[in-house]
């Protein structure tokens, strides 16, 4: 079984925040793969089912971001899920908007949700970093992550969430590189994608 966690803050006022992109990713996976409706448990909302033949438990902690680890540890402990079978979706300012990286272990890099999980679970879990970009001035960081996505963000955001859900079977199959590659390809600008196809055709001749 995999434990797939989306990080965010509970409450309608935070629903569209950049900081809540982890919640959004999990919600889209649940919808796309017809998983069970949210149930309150482990200080969070959980959904269960199978993706690509693998059992999955999806969790959105409802503890607020800086206490997320309490909820993650409770769920992982109950189902005896080891840290290396935990995948955490979270916002990442050090990636441009719409970019994605999958990483195993490492530090929290100032992210309060990851810091809390590290304290409760250790660092040896998977992180799916979803780029939201960084503001041009340091003093605008808090307002950026706790601010709503702009209307101009909607196109790439919807495309990213759809791609994450489309390729979730690769995550469930432990093909982390394949998942990252597929999503990155989906997010390419049309001109870049066309050029890649032309390069492939040339190299095959």
C-alpha positions as CSV (number, residue, x, y, z in Angstrom):
1,X,0.0,0.0,0.0
2,X,1.1,3.6,-0.8
3,X,0.2,6.6,1.4
4,X,-0.2,9.6,-0.9
5,X,-0.3,12.9,1.0
6,X,-1.4,16.3,-0.3
7,X,-0.3,19.3,1.8
8,X,-2.4,22.4,2.4
9,X,-4.4,24.3,4.9
10,X,-8.0,23.4,5.8
11,X,-10.8,25.9,5.3
12,X,-12.5,27.7,2.5
13,X,-10.4,30.8,2.8
14,X,-7.3,28.8,1.9
15,X,-8.9,26.6,-0.8
16,X,-7.3,28.3,-3.8
17,X,-4.0,29.3,-2.2
18,X,-0.7,28.3,-3.9
19,X,0.2,26.6,-0.6
20,X,-2.7,24.2,-1.2
21,X,-1.6,22.8,-4.5
22,X,-0.9,19.5,-2.7
23,X,-4.6,19.2,-1.7
24,X,-5.6,20.1,-5.3
25,X,-3.3,17.3,-6.8
26,X,-4.8,14.7,-4.4
27,X,-8.3,15.8,-5.1
28,X,-7.7,15.4,-8.9
29,X,-6.3,11.9,-8.4
30,X,-9.3,10.9,-6.3
31,X,-11.7,12.2,-8.9
32,X,-9.9,10.8,-11.9
33,X,-9.5,7.3,-10.4
34,X,-12.9,7.1,-8.8
35,X,-11.5,6.5,-5.3
36,X,-13.7,6.6,-2.2
37,X,-15.3,9.8,-0.9
38,X,-13.4,11.7,1.8
39,X,-13.7,10.3,5.3
40,X,-12.5,12.0,8.5
41,X,-9.8,10.0,10.1
42,X,-6.2,10.5,11.4
43,X,-6.7,14.3,11.9
44,X,-7.3,14.5,8.2
45,X,-9.5,13.5,5.2
46,X,-8.7,10.1,3.7
47,X,-9.8,8.3,0.5
48,X,-9.0,4.7,-0.4
49,X,-8.9,2.5,-3.5
50,X,-6.6,1.1,-6.1
51,X,-4.5,2.7,-8.8
52,X,-2.9,0.5,-11.4
53,X,-3.7,-2.5,-9.3
54,X,-1.9,-1.1,-6.2
55,X,-3.8,-0.2,-3.0
56,X,-3.5,3.5,-2.1
57,X,-4.6,5.6,0.8
58,X,-4.8,9.3,0.0
59,X,-4.6,11.8,2.9
60,X,-5.2,15.6,3.3
61,X,-4.1,16.6,6.8
62,X,-6.6,18.9,8.5
63,X,-4.2,20.1,11.2
64,X,-2.9,23.2,9.3
65,X,0.4,23.0,7.4
66,X,2.9,23.3,10.3
67,X,1.4,20.2,12.1
68,X,0.9,18.0,9.0
69,X,3.3,15.3,10.4
70,X,0.8,14.4,13.2
71,X,-1.8,13.3,10.6
72,X,0.7,11.6,8.3
73,X,2.3,9.6,11.2
74,X,-1.1,8.5,12.5
75,X,-2.1,7.1,9.1
76,X,1.2,5.5,8.3
77,X,1.4,3.9,11.8
78,X,-2.2,2.5,11.6
79,X,-1.6,0.9,8.2
80,X,2.0,0.0,8.9
81,X,3.2,1.9,5.9
82,X,7.0,2.5,5.9
83,X,8.3,6.0,5.0
84,X,9.6,4.8,1.6
85,X,6.0,4.0,0.6
86,X,4.9,7.6,1.4
87,X,4.5,10.2,-1.3
88,X,4.0,13.8,-0.4
89,X,2.7,16.5,-2.9
90,X,3.6,20.0,-1.9
91,X,4.2,23.5,-3.3
92,X,7.7,24.5,-4.3
93,X,8.8,28.1,-4.7
94,X,12.2,27.1,-6.1
95,X,10.6,25.6,-9.2
96,X,9.0,27.8,-11.9
97,X,5.2,27.6,-12.1
98,X,4.1,24.4,-13.7
99,X,7.4,22.6,-13.2
100,X,7.6,19.3,-11.3
101,X,10.3,17.3,-9.6
102,X,10.2,14.0,-7.7
103,X,12.7,13.5,-5.0
104,X,13.5,10.9,-2.3
105,X,14.5,12.1,1.1
106,X,16.4,15.4,1.8
107,X,15.7,18.4,3.9
108,X,12.5,20.6,4.3
109,X,14.0,23.6,2.6
110,X,11.9,25.9,4.8
111,X,8.6,24.2,4.0
112,X,6.7,24.0,7.3
113,X,4.6,20.9,6.1
114,X,7.7,18.9,5.2
115,X,9.5,20.0,8.4
116,X,6.6,18.6,10.5
117,X,6.6,15.3,8.5
118,X,10.4,15.1,9.0
119,X,9.9,15.4,12.8
120,X,7.3,12.6,12.9
121,X,8.4,10.3,10.1
122,X,12.0,11.0,9.4
123,X,13.2,12.2,6.0
124,X,13.1,9.0,3.9
125,X,9.9,9.5,2.0
126,X,9.1,10.7,-1.5
127,X,8.3,14.3,-2.3
128,X,6.5,15.5,-5.5
129,X,7.5,19.2,-5.7
130,X,5.0,21.2,-7.6
131,X,6.4,24.5,-8.8
132,X,4.5,27.7,-7.9
133,X,7.4,30.2,-8.6
134,X,9.0,32.6,-6.3
135,X,8.2,36.3,-5.9
136,X,10.8,38.9,-6.8
137,X,11.2,40.2,-3.2
138,X,11.7,38.2,0.0
139,X,9.1,40.1,1.9
140,X,6.5,39.0,-0.5
141,X,7.0,35.2,0.1
142,X,4.3,34.7,2.7
143,X,1.8,36.6,0.6
144,X,2.7,34.6,-2.4
145,X,2.2,31.1,-1.0
146,X,-0.9,32.2,1.0
147,X,-2.3,34.0,-1.9
148,X,-4.7,32.6,-4.4
149,X,-3.6,31.4,-7.9
150,X,-4.2,34.2,-10.4
151,X,-6.6,33.8,-13.3
152,X,-3.6,33.7,-15.6
153,X,-2.4,30.6,-13.7
154,X,-5.5,28.6,-14.4
155,X,-4.4,27.2,-17.7
156,X,-1.1,25.7,-16.6
157,X,-2.5,24.7,-13.2
158,X,-5.4,22.7,-14.6
159,X,-3.0,21.1,-17.2
160,X,-0.6,20.1,-14.4
161,X,-3.2,18.6,-12.1
162,X,-4.7,16.7,-15.0
163,X,-1.3,15.3,-16.0
164,X,-0.5,14.3,-12.4
165,X,-3.7,12.4,-12.2
166,X,-3.3,10.8,-15.6
167,X,0.1,9.4,-14.7
168,X,-0.6,8.5,-11.1
169,X,-0.4,4.8,-12.1
170,X,3.4,5.3,-12.6
171,X,3.7,6.5,-9.0
172,X,1.7,3.6,-7.7
173,X,4.0,1.3,-9.7
174,X,7.1,3.0,-8.2
175,X,8.2,4.4,-11.6
176,X,9.0,7.8,-10.2
177,X,11.3,8.8,-13.1
178,X,8.7,7.8,-15.6
179,X,6.0,9.8,-13.8
180,X,8.2,12.9,-13.7
181,X,9.1,12.5,-17.3
182,X,5.5,12.1,-18.5
183,X,4.3,15.1,-16.5
184,X,7.2,17.2,-17.7
185,X,6.5,16.3,-21.3
186,X,2.8,17.1,-20.9
187,X,3.7,20.6,-19.6
188,X,6.0,21.4,-22.5
189,X,5.1,24.4,-24.6
190,X,3.7,23.3,-28.0
191,X,6.7,24.6,-29.9
192,X,9.2,22.8,-27.7
193,X,7.2,19.5,-28.0
194,X,7.1,19.8,-31.8
195,X,10.9,20.4,-31.9
196,X,11.5,17.3,-29.8
197,X,9.5,15.2,-32.2
198,X,11.4,16.6,-35.2
199,X,14.7,15.9,-33.4
200,X,13.6,12.3,-32.7
201,X,12.7,11.9,-36.4
202,X,16.0,13.2,-37.6
203,X,18.0,11.0,-35.2
204,X,16.1,7.9,-36.4
205,X,17.0,8.5,-40.1
